[in-house]
Amino acid sequence: MLSFDNNDIALLRQKLGEESPIVILSHINADGDAVGSLLGVRQLISSHSGTPTYCILPNGCPENFNFLPGSEHILSADNEREHCRQLIADAPLIVCVDMNNAARVDFLADDINDAKGCKVLIDHHHNPDRDLFDLIFSFPELSSACELVYWLFRSLWGNEAFDRDSATCLYSGICTDTGSFAYSNDQPSLYMAASNLVAFDINPADIHNQLLNNFSIARMQFFGYAITNCLKIFEDKHFAYFTLPLDIQRKFGVIPADMEGLVNYTLMMRDITVGALIREEEKRCKVSLRSKYGFDVNIFAQRHLNGGGHTKAAGATSKLSLAQTAQLIEQKLIEELS
Ligand SMILES: [Mn+2]
């Protein structure tokens, strides 16, 4: 069981008890951990005290998470920009999950920076913005924001605060960020949290299928194409990377969420220990980095790409062209893996 600072717990308990409404916020292009922790916190609050909450995601809830209890309550700031801005400006309490700084909410960054309410961070990324948040629960060693939400709210309100809906949301985020417990997780707390959540009569096999076995045919065929045509493998250096040009993405009709997970295919090769994916956008490239043994992609992303994340999964945004970004990453990986 995780331990927290007693003063922080007391302050959060007090804020959650006194303030209303509560805005809950997570990052753009939400993944299962973002949506799971957002809705998990929502469900915990609504079943514990019934305090009204507003769940906001910059560009909404991806369709494949619609199975999560409460997903219909998520506001998409893309669709209701002024309403969401007003909610953030007016809220006495803002809880941010699975994000470490204002840039992660993209076009809402100024709104959160300017918001007058108390800002609470519940997150597992490195380098939380200590100037932005008033109360920080930052545990980069944890598998997921959802695992942190589990331990935090257990400390706040006890085991009886959870129910099937919150457990389903939190277990889903844990599944997402650990690849259904496949990525290297050396913290026993992860399995304890998962085991305790399963006890709330959730359906782990169904959750796994909803999260991972949910490809459209177009997405599957795009993966096949990308593996055959867009993957460069450096067998002797033990790394591989994808480059995904915009015209190919358009040809297959795939959106960014469809390309989630493709980077993990690099690590399925026995001798490949570091993988990257560079996805071209209109005016920039998005980079995903993964590793399966000792190589720290968080440090690599910080050092060369002004990005960051976790030791074994990190990301960055590059203003260089697709070819230039690929060249930079290739060259730096050759240097660092030699
Ligand atoms: Mn996460």
Residues whose N, C-alpha, C, O or C-beta is under 5 A from the ligand:
A	BS01	MN	D33 D98 S144 A145 D177
